[in-house]
Amino acid sequence: MDGGYTVDQSAYTRHILEHHGFANATPADTPLSVLPPHPIENEPPVDHPDPALVSGARQFVGEMNQLATWSRPDIAFGVNTLARQQTNPNQHLIADSKRMLRYLSGTTDLCLSYQHVAHAESSRPIRIEGYADASHAPERERNSQTGYILFLDGCPILWSSKRQPTISLSAAEAETIAASEFTRQLIGITHFLRELGLTYSMPTLHEDNTTVLSFTSTQPMKSRLRHVEIRHLYVKERMLAGDLRLQQIASSDQIAECSHQTTCPYSLRSIAPALSLNPT
């Protein structure tokens, strides 16, 4: 890439596709099906699962996790879904795995692109921003799903997709938990930048939930959210300390959407450039 850097795992992706016999598979538009998900947590355990199937499932999840961790934030949610099924492999895991491989067969050449900052601009503060979102109690499941992405100067350096450990009673609570998880990671990054002697502008968290925006402001807490644990008030504490600011955005601009749910093909294609995912 001219004037920048890339994190390219296309060769590794092609190796995976060839190993599983999907090198020439018909591409899929999304990592997982956009149809209503099957209830993973309510799946009955498989009696005496085939050891080879269990081993193969774990190996496949490990291969996908390697991609999702280093260069493919677009498959983070799909890989998290696969990982939750590996101890109880069944036909749903096989179907989801095939879907993931078909998606990769059509996006093999996607890689993370990092723009080079010219020396004349190197003294300017680093721009830190991020997106955090959550899906409240996805269909047929109880625990909400958290997703967030952290950018430095427009380049993603940290992303995550995982189920929340507690059951949220509202979408506002689920998104507050997501914002709290993101803020904890953000503060760690800012400490690291300070240790390197680098300066940065006020970090910004883009949020599309108006209730969360009012909840984390200096306004009194709403009675329906008083049950939220103290640790979830971390965002508000960091804001009052001047370490973070929240900025309201439209739901259509929420980039973190793809990290906590299966998005439609159009949304995924429009989000990819914002994630700095570009063809090699």
C-alpha positions in Angstrom: 0.0 0.0 0.0 1.4 3.4 -1.0 2.0 5.8 1.9 0.8 3.3 4.6 0.8 -0.1 6.0 -1.4 -3.2 5.8 -2.1 -6.2 8.0 -2.7 -8.8 5.3 -3.7 -12.4 6.1 -5.1 -13.2 2.7 -2.6 -16.1 2.2 -3.6 -17.6 5.5 -7.2 -17.2 4.6 -6.7 -19.0 1.3 -4.8 -21.8 3.1 -7.8 -22.3 5.4 -10.2 -22.3 2.5 -8.1 -24.9 0.6 -7.7 -27.0 3.7 -11.5 -27.2 4.2 -12.3 -27.6 0.5 -14.0 -24.2 0.1 -11.5 -22.5 -2.2 -14.0 -22.3 -5.0 -17.2 -22.1 -2.9 -20.1 -19.8 -3.8 -19.4 -16.6 -1.7 -21.9 -15.5 1.0 -22.8 -11.9 1.8 -22.5 -12.2 5.6 -20.4 -14.3 8.0 -23.6 -15.8 9.5 -27.1 -16.1 8.2 -29.4 -13.1 8.6 -32.2 -15.4 9.5 -33.3 -15.6 13.2 -30.5 -17.4 15.1 -30.9 -20.8 16.6 -30.9 -20.8 20.5 -27.3 -21.7 21.3 -27.6 -21.7 25.0 -30.7 -23.9 25.0 -29.3 -26.6 22.7 -29.5 -30.0 24.3 -26.0 -31.5 24.8 -24.9 -34.1 22.3 -24.6 -37.6 23.9 -21.1 -39.0 23.4 -20.0 -36.5 20.8 -17.5 -37.7 18.2 -14.0 -36.8 19.5 -12.9 -36.1 16.0 -15.7 -33.7 15.5 -15.0 -31.9 18.8 -11.3 -31.7 17.9 -12.1 -30.4 14.4 -14.5 -27.8 15.8 -11.9 -26.5 18.2 -9.3 -26.3 15.5 -11.6 -24.5 13.1 -12.6 -22.0 15.8 -8.9 -21.4 16.6 -8.2 -20.7 12.9 -11.1 -18.2 12.7 -10.1 -16.6 15.9 -6.6 -16.0 14.5 -8.2 -14.0 11.6 -10.8 -12.1 13.8 -8.1 -11.1 16.3 -5.5 -9.8 14.0 -7.1 -8.5 10.8 -10.8 -9.1 10.4 -13.0 -7.2 12.8 -15.9 -7.9 10.4 -16.1 -11.6 11.5 -15.6 -11.0 15.2 -19.3 -11.6 16.1 -19.5 -14.7 13.9 -16.4 -16.2 15.5 -17.7 -15.5 19.0 -20.9 -17.4 17.9 -18.9 -20.3 16.7 -16.8 -20.4 19.8 -19.8 -20.8 22.0 -20.8 -23.9 20.1 -17.5 -25.8 20.0 -18.1 -27.7 23.2 -21.4 -29.0 21.9 -20.9 -29.6 18.2 -24.0 -30.3 16.1 -25.5 -29.6 12.7 -25.9 -25.9 13.6 -22.1 -25.5 14.2 -21.4 -27.2 10.9 -23.9 -25.0 9.0 -22.5 -21.8 10.6 -18.9 -22.9 9.9 -19.7 -23.5 6.2 -21.4 -20.1 6.0 -18.3 -18.4 7.5 -16.0 -20.2 5.0 -18.3 -19.1 2.1 -18.1 -15.5 3.4 -14.3 -15.7 3.5 -14.1 -17.1 0.0 -15.7 -13.9 -1.2 -13.6 -11.5 1.0 -10.2 -13.2 0.9 -8.4 -10.1 -0.3 -9.7 -7.8 2.5 -7.0 -6.5 4.8 -6.5 -3.7 7.4 -5.1 -0.6 5.9 -3.2 2.0 8.1 -2.5 5.4 6.7 1.0 6.8 7.2 1.3 10.0 9.1 3.7 12.4 7.4 6.7 13.6 9.5 5.4 17.2 9.4 2.2 16.1 11.0 3.7 13.7 13.6 3.7 16.4 16.3 -0.1 16.8 16.2 -2.1 15.0 18.8 -3.3 11.5 18.1 -7.1 11.3 17.4 -8.7 8.6 19.6 -12.3 7.6 19.0 -14.4 4.5 19.3 -17.8 3.0 18.9 -19.6 0.7 21.5 -23.0 -0.9 21.0 -25.0 -3.9 22.3 -27.9 -6.0 21.2 -30.3 -6.4 24.1 -31.3 -10.1 24.7 -31.0 -11.3 21.1 -33.8 -13.5 19.8 -34.1 -16.8 21.8 -31.2 -15.8 24.1 -31.1 -14.0 27.4 -27.7 -12.4 27.7 -27.0 -9.3 25.6 -24.0 -9.1 23.2 -21.4 -6.4 23.5 -19.4 -5.1 20.6 -16.9 -2.2 20.4 -14.1 -0.9 18.1 -11.3 1.6 19.0 -9.6 3.7 16.4 -6.3 5.7 16.5 -6.2 8.3 13.7 -9.0 6.5 11.9 -7.3 3.1 12.1 -8.8 0.3 14.2 -6.4 -1.1 16.8 -8.8 -2.9 19.2 -12.2 -4.6 18.8 -14.2 -7.1 20.6 -17.5 -9.1 20.5 -18.7 -11.1 23.5 -21.7 -12.0 25.5 -22.3 -9.9 28.6 -21.9 -11.9 31.8 -25.1 -10.6 33.4 -28.7 -10.3 32.1 -29.7 -6.8 31.2 -33.2 -5.6 31.9 -33.3 -3.0 29.1 -31.5 -1.9 26.0 -30.1 1.1 27.9 -28.6 -1.1 30.5 -27.0 -3.4 27.9 -25.5 -0.4 26.0 -24.3 1.1 29.3 -22.4 -2.1 30.0 -20.9 -2.0 26.5 -19.8 1.6 27.0 -18.2 0.7 30.3 -16.3 -2.2 28.8 -15.0 0.0 26.0 -14.0 2.8 28.4 -11.9 0.4 30.4 -10.0 -0.6 27.3 -9.7 3.0 26.2 -8.1 4.2 29.5 -5.5 1.4 29.2 -4.6 2.7 25.7 -4.3 6.3 26.9 -2.0 5.2 29.7 0.2 3.4 27.2 0.4 6.4 24.9 1.4 8.6 27.8 4.2 6.2 28.7 5.4 6.5 25.1 5.5 10.2 25.5 2.8 10.7 22.8 0.0 13.4 23.0 -3.6 12.7 22.0 -6.8 14.7 21.8 -9.8 14.2 24.0 -11.0 10.6 23.3 -14.5 10.4 21.9 -17.0 7.6 22.3 -19.7 7.6 19.6 -23.1 6.5 21.1 -26.5 6.1 19.4 -28.6 5.4 22.5 -30.1 8.6 23.9 -30.8 7.1 27.3 -27.2 6.1 27.7 -26.1 9.6 26.7 -28.3 11.2 29.4 -27.4 8.5 31.9 -23.7 9.2 31.6 -24.1 13.0 31.7 -24.2 15.1 34.8 -28.0 14.8 35.0 -29.5 12.8 37.9 -29.8 9.1 37.3 -33.2 7.9 36.1 -35.1 5.7 38.6 -35.4 2.8 36.1 -31.6 2.6 35.9 -30.7 2.8 39.5 -30.3 -1.0 39.7 -27.3 -0.9 37.4 -24.2 -1.9 39.2 -21.7 0.7 40.4 -19.0 -0.6 38.0 -21.2 0.3 35.1 -21.0 4.0 36.2 -17.3 4.0 35.2 -18.1 5.9 32.0 -19.7 8.7 33.9 -16.7 8.8 36.3 -14.2 9.1 33.4 -16.3 11.8 31.8 -16.4 13.9 34.9 -12.6 13.4 35.2 -12.1 14.8 31.7 -10.8 11.5 30.2 -13.6 11.0 27.7 -16.5 12.6 25.9 -19.6 11.1 24.4 -20.9 12.2 21.0 -24.3 11.3 19.7 -24.6 9.6 16.3 -27.4 8.2 14.2 -28.0 4.4 14.5 -27.1 4.2 10.8 -23.6 5.5 11.6 -23.0 3.0 14.4 -19.9 1.1 13.1 -19.9 -1.3 16.1 -23.2 -2.8 14.9 -21.4 -5.5 13.0 -19.5 -6.7 16.1 -22.6 -7.7 18.1 -25.1 -8.9 15.6 -25.4 -10.2 12.0 -25.9 -7.2 9.8 -27.6 -7.2 6.4 -25.2 -7.5 3.3 -25.7 -3.8 2.4 -24.8 -2.6 5.9 -21.7 -4.9 6.0 -20.4 -3.6 2.7 -20.9 0.0 3.7 -19.2 -0.6 7.1 -16.1 -2.4 5.7 -14.4 0.8 4.4 -15.0 2.5 7.8 -13.2 -0.4 9.4 -10.2 0.3 7.1 -10.9 -3.1 5.5 -9.8 -2.7 1.8 -8.9 -5.1 -0.9 -5.2 -5.8 -1.2 
